[in-house]
Amino acid sequence: MEVVSRVESRPEYLSWEAAIGARKLVEQVMLVKPGEQVVLTGDTSTDRRVVELTAQAVAAAGATPTVIWYETRPSSAMEPPAPVAGAVAKADVWIEFSVAYIMHSDAFRAAIANGARYTNLTGMDVPMLVDTVGKPDFEGVMRLGRALVALLEQADEVRITAANGTDLVGRNQGRPINLRGKPAEKPGETVMLSGQISWNPIEETQNGTLVFDGALWPPAEIGLLRSPVRCKVENGVVTEITGDRDAEVFRNWMESFDDPNMFRLAHWSLGFNPGVLVPTGRIVEDERVFGCVEIGIGTKGAWIGGEPWVAAAHTDGSVLGPSIYLDGEAIEIDGRYVHPELVQICKEIGAPGY
């Protein structure tokens, strides 16, 4: 996987700052309560310092941490070893750090059905924990998210364009808009890293050209994009993938599953974590580059709204510097929010450049 190298081997590197992030994650995001059973899963590609700091924060909150390690799977959404599935099925809270994450697997669905509060922090390392959780104003970022949700709830047509050739249109027609970076308040709730909203327009209204130019993962061979991946979208389905080497790798990986659902757009997302300014190849971070658009393809979770479906896998790619038009009115131009309410909130939370 192509990533920006920034891992410092010394265990004391950013250790105090990361401890603050771990505490915020456990207490402010996952709302861990005394006596709860909290399972932390990581694979052999996970930054162990993040897991250890989070386990300490869980213990300090009066809950019981259980850490499970297992080998890195070839791809995301694969079924984990049976003991891992058994553990998460019994969890009150499940924090996933595995690079080859289990989300969208049957084991994941069983854990959610049993009431686990879950977050996917795939690939999180110490700098990511500090920059995306420890430093940002969590309440302020949620305020920006709620403002974006309100604007999208009032809109029907959403058009996304970018200098890279992206020109994608979809119609919401009342579909729910989900603030993903929020506290895990309910049993069986899935929350994600702060700084993202997600939804899926009516499938047959999704048409145009989608060009990923930030990051794209999986497949494991990509991560940071070295060349754009151009996708033709017709009625919510990717019908053509063109470009250079990265596009060829992506196309071959998609086709290898021989699964039509792999080509269906599963969700549209807007990223706005003020701690993420450029992609790094770590997809949870890359989906939240401030001002980006991210599109998921493959398995569609039930939480998104509309009819869900299962595919062989799920992949996510980002578009940098987009312009976003809601019923023809621009709320963002070339990666910078221009809607007055959004600009004001950006100033209040100290978003870079506002």
C-alpha positions as CSV (number, residue, x, y, z in Angstrom):
1,M,0.0,0.0,0.0
2,E,1.4,3.4,-1.0
3,V,1.4,5.6,2.1
4,V,3.3,8.7,3.4
5,S,6.0,7.3,5.8
6,R,5.8,9.0,9.2
7,V,6.0,6.2,11.7
8,E,8.5,7.1,14.4
9,S,9.8,3.9,16.1
10,R,10.4,5.4,19.6
11,P,7.5,4.5,21.9
12,E,7.7,8.0,23.5
13,Y,7.1,9.8,20.2
14,L,4.0,12.0,20.7
15,S,3.0,9.7,23.6
16,W,1.4,12.4,25.8
17,E,-0.5,13.9,22.8
18,A,-1.7,10.5,21.7
19,A,-2.8,9.7,25.2
20,I,-5.1,12.7,25.0
21,G,-6.5,11.4,21.7
22,A,-7.1,8.0,23.2
23,R,-9.0,9.4,26.1
24,K,-11.2,11.5,23.9
25,L,-11.9,8.5,21.7
26,V,-12.9,6.3,24.6
27,E,-14.8,8.8,26.7
28,Q,-16.1,11.5,24.3
29,V,-16.7,9.4,21.1
30,M,-17.4,5.8,22.2
31,L,-19.0,6.9,25.5
32,V,-17.4,4.0,27.4
33,K,-19.0,3.4,30.8
34,P,-17.8,1.6,33.9
35,G,-18.3,-2.1,33.7
36,E,-18.6,-2.4,29.9
37,Q,-16.8,-5.0,27.8
38,V,-14.6,-3.2,25.2
39,V,-12.9,-5.2,22.5
40,L,-10.1,-3.7,20.5
41,T,-9.1,-5.6,17.4
42,G,-5.8,-5.1,15.5
43,D,-3.9,-7.0,12.8
44,T,-0.2,-7.4,12.3
45,S,-0.2,-4.1,10.2
46,T,-1.7,-2.0,13.1
47,D,0.3,0.5,15.0
48,R,0.4,-1.2,18.4
49,R,1.1,2.0,20.4
50,V,-2.4,3.3,19.4
51,V,-4.1,0.1,20.6
52,E,-2.1,0.0,23.9
53,L,-3.0,3.7,24.6
54,T,-6.6,3.1,23.9
55,A,-6.7,0.0,26.1
56,Q,-5.2,2.1,28.9
57,A,-7.9,4.7,28.4
58,V,-10.6,2.0,28.5
59,A,-9.3,0.7,31.8
60,A,-9.1,4.2,33.2
61,A,-12.7,4.7,32.3
62,G,-13.6,1.7,34.5
63,A,-14.4,-0.7,31.7
64,T,-12.7,-3.9,30.8
65,P,-10.4,-3.8,27.7
66,T,-9.8,-7.0,25.7
67,V,-7.2,-6.7,22.9
68,I,-7.2,-9.2,20.1
69,W,-4.4,-9.5,17.5
70,Y,-4.5,-11.6,14.3
71,E,-2.8,-11.8,11.0
72,T,-3.4,-9.2,8.3
73,R,-5.9,-10.6,5.8
74,P,-5.4,-10.1,2.0
75,S,-8.3,-7.7,1.7
76,S,-10.9,-5.8,3.8
77,A,-14.3,-7.1,4.7
78,M,-13.1,-10.7,4.8
79,E,-14.4,-12.9,7.6
80,P,-12.0,-12.9,10.6
81,P,-10.8,-16.0,12.5
82,A,-13.6,-17.5,14.5
83,P,-12.3,-16.4,17.9
84,V,-12.2,-12.8,16.7
85,A,-15.8,-13.1,15.5
86,G,-16.8,-14.7,18.9
87,A,-15.2,-11.9,20.9
88,V,-16.8,-8.9,19.0
89,A,-20.2,-10.6,19.1
90,K,-20.0,-10.3,22.9
91,A,-18.7,-6.7,23.0
92,D,-20.5,-3.7,24.4
93,V,-18.1,-1.5,22.5
94,W,-15.8,-2.6,19.6
95,I,-13.0,-0.4,18.4
96,E,-11.4,-1.7,15.2
97,F,-7.9,-0.7,14.3
98,S,-7.1,-3.6,11.8
99,V,-5.8,-2.4,8.4
100,A,-7.7,-5.2,6.6
101,Y,-10.8,-4.2,8.5
102,I,-13.7,-6.6,9.2
103,M,-16.5,-4.0,8.6
104,H,-19.1,-5.3,6.1
105,S,-18.4,-8.9,7.0
106,D,-20.9,-11.3,8.5
107,A,-19.0,-11.1,11.8
108,F,-19.4,-7.3,11.8
109,R,-23.2,-7.6,11.1
110,A,-23.6,-10.1,13.9
111,A,-21.8,-7.9,16.4
112,I,-23.9,-4.9,15.4
113,A,-27.1,-7.0,15.7
114,N,-26.0,-8.0,19.2
115,G,-25.8,-4.3,20.2
116,A,-22.1,-3.5,19.9
117,R,-21.2,0.2,19.6
118,Y,-18.6,0.2,16.8
119,T,-16.0,2.5,15.2
120,N,-13.7,1.7,12.3
121,L,-10.3,3.3,12.7
122,T,-8.4,1.1,10.1
123,G,-4.8,2.0,9.8
124,M,-4.7,4.6,12.6
125,D,-1.2,5.4,13.7
126,V,0.0,7.8,16.4
127,P,0.1,10.9,14.2
128,M,-3.4,10.2,13.0
129,L,-4.7,9.7,16.5
130,V,-3.2,13.1,17.5
131,D,-4.2,15.0,14.4
132,T,-7.7,13.7,13.9
133,V,-8.9,13.0,17.4
134,G,-6.6,14.7,19.9
135,K,-6.3,18.1,18.5
136,P,-9.6,19.0,16.7
137,D,-12.6,20.5,18.5
138,F,-14.9,17.5,18.4
139,E,-18.1,19.5,19.2
140,G,-17.1,22.2,16.6
141,V,-16.5,19.6,13.9
142,M,-19.9,18.1,14.6
143,R,-21.4,21.6,14.3
144,L,-19.9,21.9,10.8
145,G,-21.2,18.4,10.0
146,R,-24.7,19.3,11.2
147,A,-24.7,22.4,9.0
148,L,-23.7,20.3,6.0
149,V,-26.4,17.8,6.7
150,A,-29.0,20.5,6.9
151,L,-28.0,22.0,3.6
152,L,-28.1,18.6,1.9
153,E,-31.4,17.7,3.5
154,Q,-32.9,20.7,1.9
155,A,-31.5,19.9,-1.6
156,D,-32.6,17.5,-4.3
157,E,-29.9,17.7,-7.0
158,V,-26.3,17.4,-5.9
159,R,-23.6,18.1,-8.5
160,I,-19.9,17.5,-7.8
161,T,-17.2,18.8,-10.2
162,A,-13.5,19.2,-10.0
163,A,-10.6,20.3,-12.2
164,N,-9.6,16.7,-12.7
165,G,-12.6,16.1,-14.8
166,T,-15.1,14.9,-12.2
167,D,-18.7,15.9,-13.0
168,L,-21.1,13.7,-11.1
169,V,-24.8,14.3,-10.5
170,G,-27.3,12.6,-8.2
171,R,-30.7,13.3,-6.7
172,N,-31.4,12.8,-3.0
173,Q,-35.3,12.7,-3.2
174,G,-35.5,12.6,0.6
175,R,-32.8,10.1,1.3
176,P,-31.3,10.5,4.8
177,I,-28.0,12.4,5.3
178,N,-25.9,10.8,8.0
179,L,-23.4,12.6,10.3
180,R,-20.9,9.8,10.8
181,G,-18.4,11.5,13.1
182,K,-20.6,11.6,16.3
183,P,-20.7,9.9,19.7
184,A,-21.7,6.2,19.8
185,E,-24.9,6.7,21.8
186,K,-27.0,3.7,20.9
187,P,-26.5,-0.1,21.0
188,G,-25.7,-1.4,17.6
189,E,-24.6,2.0,16.3
190,T,-21.7,2.4,13.9
191,V,-19.8,5.7,14.1
192,M,-16.7,6.8,12.2
193,L,-13.8,9.2,12.7
194,S,-14.9,12.8,13.1
195,G,-15.3,14.9,10.0
196,Q,-17.5,13.1,7.6
197,I,-21.1,13.0,6.4
198,S,-22.4,10.2,4.2
199,W,-25.5,9.4,2.1
200,N,-26.5,7.8,-1.1
201,P,-28.6,9.6,-3.7
202,I,-31.3,7.6,-5.6
203,E,-29.2,5.0,-7.4
204,E,-30.6,5.5,-11.0
205,T,-30.0,9.3,-10.7
206,Q,-26.3,8.9,-10.2
207,N,-24.6,9.7,-13.5
208,G,-21.5,11.3,-14.9
209,T,-17.7,11.1,-14.5
210,L,-15.9,10.4,-11.2
211,V,-12.1,10.9,-11.1
212,F,-10.2,9.8,-8.0
213,D,-7.0,11.8,-7.5
214,G,-6.3,11.6,-3.8
215,A,-6.4,8.1,-2.4
216,L,-8.1,4.8,-3.3
217,W,-8.1,1.7,-1.1
218,P,-8.5,-1.2,-1.3
219,P,-6.9,-2.8,-3.3
220,A,-3.8,-3.0,-1.1
221,E,-1.5,-2.2,-4.0
222,I,-2.7,1.4,-4.2
223,G,-3.5,3.7,-1.2
224,L,-2.0,7.0,-2.3
225,L,-2.8,7.6,-6.0
226,R,0.1,8.2,-8.3
227,S,-2.2,8.8,-11.3
228,P,-5.9,9.6,-11.5
229,V,-8.5,6.8,-11.8
230,R,-11.4,7.8,-14.1
231,C,-14.7,6.1,-13.6
232,K,-17.8,6.4,-15.9
233,V,-21.0,6.2,-13.8
234,E,-24.3,5.3,-15.3
235,N,-27.4,4.8,-13.1
236,G,-25.3,4.4,-10.0
237,V,-23.0,1.8,-11.5
238,V,-19.3,2.2,-12.6
239,T,-19.4,1.0,-16.2
240,E,-15.8,2.0,-17.3
241,I,-12.5,2.5,-15.5
242,T,-9.7,4.2,-17.4
243,G,-6.3,5.8,-16.6
244,D,-2.7,4.7,-16.2
245,R,-1.2,2.0,-13.9
246,D,-3.3,2.7,-10.8
247,A,-6.5,2.5,-12.9
248,E,-5.4,-0.8,-14.4
249,V,-4.7,-2.2,-10.9
250,F,-8.0,-1.0,-9.7
251,R,-10.0,-2.3,-12.7
252,N,-8.3,-5.7,-12.4
253,W,-9.1,-5.9,-8.7
254,M,-12.7,-4.9,-9.2
255,E,-13.2,-7.4,-12.0
256,S,-11.5,-10.3,-10.1
257,F,-14.6,-10.7,-7.9
258,D,-16.9,-11.4,-10.8
259,D,-19.6,-9.6,-8.7
260,P,-21.9,-6.9,-10.4
261,N,-22.5,-5.4,-6.9
262,M,-18.8,-4.4,-6.7
263,F,-19.4,-1.7,-9.3
264,R,-22.4,0.0,-7.6
265,L,-21.9,3.3,-5.8
266,A,-22.6,2.7,-2.2
267,H,-22.3,6.1,-0.7
268,W,-21.2,9.7,-1.3
269,S,-19.3,11.4,1.6
270,L,-18.0,14.8,2.4
271,G,-14.7,15.1,4.4
272,F,-14.0,18.0,6.8
273,N,-11.6,17.0,9.6
274,P,-9.4,20.1,10.2
275,G,-6.5,17.8,11.2
276,V,-6.3,16.3,7.7
277,L,-5.1,18.6,4.9
278,V,-3.5,16.1,2.5
279,P,-4.0,12.4,1.8
280,T,-1.5,9.9,3.3
281,G,-2.7,6.6,2.0
282,R,-4.5,5.7,5.2
283,I,-8.1,5.6,4.0
284,V,-9.9,6.6,7.1
285,E,-7.8,9.7,7.2
286,D,-8.0,10.3,3.4
287,E,-11.8,10.2,3.5
288,R,-11.7,13.2,5.8
289,V,-9.2,15.6,4.0
290,F,-10.8,19.0,4.7
291,G,-13.1,19.8,1.8
292,C,-12.8,16.6,-0.1
293,V,-15.4,14.4,-1.6
294,E,-15.2,10.6,-1.0
295,I,-17.2,7.9,-2.8
296,G,-17.6,4.3,-1.6
297,I,-18.2,1.5,-4.1
298,G,-19.3,-2.1,-3.4
299,T,-21.2,-3.3,-0.3
300,K,-23.7,-0.7,0.9
301,G,-24.5,-0.7,4.7
302,A,-28.1,-0.5,5.9
303,W,-27.3,2.7,7.9
304,I,-26.8,4.7,4.6
305,G,-30.5,4.8,3.7
306,G,-32.3,3.2,0.8
307,E,-32.0,-0.5,0.0
308,P,-28.7,-2.0,1.2
309,W,-26.7,-4.7,-0.7
310,V,-23.8,-7.0,-0.1
311,A,-20.8,-7.2,-2.5
312,A,-17.6,-9.2,-2.3
313,A,-15.8,-6.1,-0.9
314,H,-16.0,-2.4,-0.4
315,T,-13.6,0.3,-1.6
316,D,-13.3,4.1,-1.1
317,G,-11.7,6.8,-3.2
318,S,-11.3,10.6,-2.7
319,V,-11.6,13.6,-5.0
320,L,-9.5,16.6,-4.0
321,G,-10.4,20.3,-4.4
322,P,-14.0,19.7,-5.5
323,S,-16.9,22.1,-6.2
324,I,-20.3,21.2,-4.8
325,Y,-23.6,22.5,-6.1
326,L,-26.9,22.0,-4.3
327,D,-29.8,22.6,-6.7
328,G,-27.4,24.8,-8.7
329,E,-26.1,26.8,-5.7
330,A,-22.4,26.4,-4.8
331,I,-21.5,25.6,-1.2
332,E,-17.9,24.8,-2.0
333,I,-15.6,26.0,-4.8
334,D,-12.3,24.3,-5.6
335,G,-12.1,22.7,-2.2
336,R,-13.0,25.8,-0.2
337,Y,-16.4,26.3,1.4
338,V,-18.2,29.4,0.3
339,H,-21.6,29.1,1.9
340,P,-21.7,31.9,4.6
341,E,-22.8,29.6,7.5
342,L,-20.0,27.0,6.6
343,V,-17.4,29.7,6.4
344,Q,-18.3,31.1,9.8
345,I,-18.1,27.7,11.5
346,C,-14.8,27.0,9.8
347,K,-13.4,30.3,11.3
348,E,-14.8,29.4,14.7
349,I,-13.1,26.0,14.8
350,G,-9.8,27.2,13.4
351,A,-10.0,25.4,10.2
352,P,-6.8,26.2,8.2
353,G,-7.3,28.8,5.5
354,Y,-10.4,30.5,6.9
